[in-house]
Amino acid sequence: MLLSETAMKCEAGKCGSGDASMTKKVPPKPLRLQKATVKQLFNVKTTQVKTITTAKEQINYGYIVAEDAKKVDVHAWFSGYVTKLFADTLYKKVEKGDALAEVYSPEVYKAKQDYLHSIEYDKKTPSPQMLQSARTKLRLLGVSDEEIKQIKTERKANEISTIYAPQSGWIFEKNINQGASFSTQKKLFQIVNLDKVWMEVKLYQNEIEKLSRLNHFTVKPRGIATTYNAKKSLLYPRLDPKEATATLRLLMDNSDGLLKPGMYAKVYASADAKNRLVIPLTAAIRKNGIWYAFLATEFKGEYEPVIIEIKPLDSKHYEIIKGLNEGDTLVNNALFMMDSDAQINGAY
């Protein structure tokens, strides 16, 4: 234990009420402990300030949704009747070009016949403009180029027309049945492609600035062993006033087909890995709003309390902002020093 200069003089009987040294403020001395003795009696351990490479991780939650651009509505370009329905159930898987339904439409059948007549007339009296007009009318009614070529080759107009799937995906909406009639502009089907999906993540206001700067996330859906990588797509420019949350959209690959709209998932966000100067949680102690650590001095067995600036890093470490350097030796358990010579000396 160290005594102040004044205390030492008084102990020797050299001070009095008029001694100027009684009013002189003496700076606190460092805490001096004989290391071997302390370890033997109090099991004090030391640790070193070190640098580790780490990334802060945060967990948020969200739901899988289908991409808007991958939702395709199949509308009727004409009125007619369903003669044969191939896409006969909801959530049926279809491939691009698959027949969804065969239909009869008086309007389309008449346009096919008009095209045939134009071909015959063009043979006798060349009329490319009339032929092009008849061909364009068929295209506007949704007749494919393949079928138009077939009419020209076979010189035959089929009264039945086929509606094909414009993309691969799943039938999420089906608004016709076998034998039903339909009118122009009616939505017959909606096909949703799930090769890629969105993850909509909920963020609280205090998380927006930090997480919106990140580009890559890890997603762990409930009930699926696979972990997915996700890329930031868009931070929605409005908040939900009821929940006071923003929505961050992530884009995910779903080539394995396991992800389904409506699935709940945890989203792990990690800042870019960086080198951080750290100490164990036990090596720092707070008093009167100030953080301290007990630093080994150049003399063996001597420690002194130093003011430090820190912030929590993870469940085991504080990150050093100011006050310590890599390789500094500290008392591992700062709480032990609370009732030690440091307080007696007034250094802490």
Secondary structure, 3 states (H helix, E strand, C coil): CCCCHHHHHHHCCCCCCCCHHHCCCCCCCCEECCHHHHHHHHCCCEEECEEEEECCEEEEEEEEEECHHHEEEEECCCCEEEEEECCCCCCCEECCCCEEEEEECHHHHHHHHHHHHHHHHHHHCCCHHHHHHHHHHHHHCCCCHHHHHHHHHHCCCCCEEEEECCCCEEEEEECCCCCCEECCCCEEEEEECCCEEEEEEEEEHHHHHHHHCCCEEEEEECCCCCCEEEEEEEEEEEEECCCCEEEEEEEEECCCCCCCCCCEEEEEEECCCEEEEEEEHHHCEEECCEEEEEEECCCCCEEEEEEEEEEECCCCEEEEEECCCCCCEEECCHHHHHHCHHHHHCCC
